Amino acid sequence: MPQAFVDESGVAPESLVLLAQRGDRAAFAELIGQHYDLIYRTAYKWSGNRSDAEDIAQDVCVKLGSVLGSFDNRSAFSSWLYRITLNAVRDMQRARTRRGRHVDALAQVSPEDYPPDQEDATAARELWAAVRALPEKQRDAVLLIYVEDLNHAAAADIMGCKETTVSWHIHEAKKTLRGLL
Amino acid sequence: MSNDMQNDPLSRLKSAPVPPASPSARERALAASLVAFDAAQNADAKKTLSPAQGSGWLNRLKSMINPKEGIWTMDMRIPLGTAAVALLLLPLGYQLYSSTAITPVSTGTNELTVVTENQPVPPVDAAKSEAVVDEKDTEIQMLQPRFDPNLIDGVEKPDGAAGTMVMAEESAPVEAQSMALAVGTVDQPAIVNGDMEPMAPMTMAAPQTQARTMVGSGEGGMIIAPDAGGMIVTPDPSGDEFTEFVESPLKVVKEEPVSTFSIDVDTASYSYVRRSLVDGYLPDADAVRIEEMINYFSYDYQAPDSAETPFSQNVTVFPTPWNPKTQIIQIGIKGYVPPAAERKPANLVFLIDTSGSMDEPDKLPLLKRSFGLLVDTLSANDTVSIVAYAGSAGTVLNPTKAKDKAQILAALDNLAAGGSTAGAEGITLAYQLAEQNKVADGVNRVILATDGDFNVGIDDPEDLVDFIKTKRDGGVFLSVLGFGRGNLDDATMQALAQNGNGNAAYIDTFREAQKVLVEQGGANLQTIAKDVKIQVEFNPAFVSEYRLIGYETRALNREDFNNDKVDAGEIGAGHTVTALYEITPVGSGAELVDPLRYGSDTAADGTVAPVGGELAFLKLRYKAPEGDVSKLIEMPIAADSALADIARASDDARWATAVAAFSQKLKGSNYGGTMTWDQIRDLAQGARGSDESGYRAEFIQLINSAASISPDQAFDPAGAALPE
């Protein structure tokens, strides 16, 4: 899988960001248009549920409308976007836990998904379910490293911790998942 | 890492498929994000600082704490440089602030900034600064982790609109945080020193910022936030915006014998003030435009007989209730009311804001009912079109004759706030429709209804005004109706309506809609004279000083009076316009300006031969609605027409005076503030007249509300200053 959030259209997202920060509505619309799929895909991978992913993606888009001004180019735009998306996922799942529907959400690991056409897809699905059930930090680390294919430094940037902490989360996750691996 | 990926069982995760998002969800998300973006832009335009205080928290957590982390190392420099300068400038800024003539209260933060930047920089007392820092160490450390160097950058970013008050509010936390940084340097010298070498160049970058952030700091030294709060002007509770203006000052007749202004038939200010008072707080002083307060009420002036002279003028002179030595000249104008048969056909385009913010009971629903009322008053041949913008955009109703009322009302009813498409071309579309259906010799008007979002398709306010001016010259006029509170951009409303030869009204209740659109609907739609200007020349033989009450935003230069190129206010069928002057008669002893010691009379003696018995000379200029050349009406005001007692003046004259007194008191005017609420109420009670529509009774209730919100002080000596 290609690294997510790499700009696919050829227009530098950085300049779009700048334009949008200056209040250019069209640039903002284009920026969101370019990144929607990537936000959605991330949200899907994290939540494992299409309608949740759509809701999360919408929340993130709305949030971008108001917080884009605070993006400061310190980290890559993509890292920043990951952070916001991951926060949105977390917020949603916490809200759901509060409402006591967490169990349903996990049970419904994309029932509407494509049929299991390969055997290892079934195994992968179990693994996904287990990974999504990990503690937040461990899950984020595993998904960023293995699914998004980022290096430890980038993951550390997104998660706001040190590289060694990321490695530690991965290690912990592997311990938890030992039975499945 | 990629090595282990080969064998790592977790790498299987990559193979999971992701079903595509549904297109409708995508659309929804994009639309919602744009709404949020617009809201943020609007909010930004009102603030002067760009990043909100809480928005960068993810970064903030780390900047000072962990300098070893690779990517942050570079970024340490600017905050450290700034920190060092903060350390130098903190006592300096404080000293400058307390030892120069910068007055903290009631001065805008902007001005403060300018003053300080020009100050020479005295040498810094290093010992002193350290002492200060040590003392407050503890409090400041608590702030430290929250510091975000970007906030300092934010201060420097010039941001479009200048909301002085907001800026003052926002700057307080910034200061607190820059201080925190300063202390940070002291606390962590060991860590910092390694990276400190490039200090000098950084010092260059930072001082301006620091000077700016420090200045507002107030007496509290290090702990700034509470004190800075003290110098902030009253917080605007609503977020609505008003043009700032300075009350028109007293003029000396010998220096400036001529006063010129444009008429104003708008009433938005009154409705806004009423709403504020009913809700229990005093309106912003800039929201109170006295002429609009006075002109909200209709006055029973004698109407002209024919369309030949489109309006009549009435002048009364009587003593001022708040100052027995001065007099009031009341100038009343009433527009001709054409009989129903003469009514011109109307071609109206409603341009309606359907942005998400309109989704409140006092906005879109009220707007629908209001326009419903207006549609009811139209005659069968009038045309109505509806264009929506901001939310769901585009033509909602193609030009439809008013006899198909059901169709128009159904289209209105279908409007919903917060639709999905970005509606940019609203205003051009509206004007296109108006032009396609233009009725020659009729009323062609776009009526813009909004709660303050003017993203009608032309972003630059100046371009928008130009566009409206061009269309106005082409014969399509514009009126603006404001709804709701919290987002209202009164300044833009006024600017657009004035340039579109229309009026701006603020509709807060259904009753107000009835007044604006039905009772005065004819007046607001049927312009009978445009560019109406008034010029009064005072006779220095009788009048030593004068002051125009209100009309600050409508003042014209003396030479503009005869210049037909200069735009001025319009008067509609049956409109009444009232203007009040407070004059100081010669020798009354009430002059506020001392006579000149040297050669004061030369100007008067040399040129002005006092015309016997004339107090002043009134001139009016107007153009026919389609005309380009102005006509002149002249009228002397006789000195002996002055009434000896205000009680002899007509109800209308006293009523207008009471409204003026109320407005002046409400906005804390420099003049006429000596009346108590009770006295104003008594004056108004006595001038109520028949008041069939009940608007005057409502005004008296407003006086009571204002009196309870801001009671007169017990020791108020007002009674002594007033004639009984």
Interface residues (C-beta under 8 A of the other chain):
Chain A: M1 A20 G23 R25 F28 A29 I32 G33 Y36 D37 Y40 R41 Y44 K45 R50 A53 E54 A57 Q58 C61 V62 K63 L64 G65 S66 V67 L68 G69 S70 D72 R74 S75 R83 S110 E112 D113 Y114 D120 A121 A123 A124 R125 L127 W128 V131 V142 L143 I145 Y146 V147 D149 N151 H152 A153 D157 G160 K162 A173 K174 L177 L180 L181
Chain B: M1 M5 D8 P9 L10 S11 R12 L13 K14 S15 A16 P17 V18 P19 P20 A21 S22 A25 R26 R28 A29 L30 A32 S33 L34 V35 A36 F37 D38 A39 A40 Q41 D44 S50 P51 A52 S55 G56 L58 N59 L61 K62 N66 E69 G70 I71 D75 N150 A422 N455
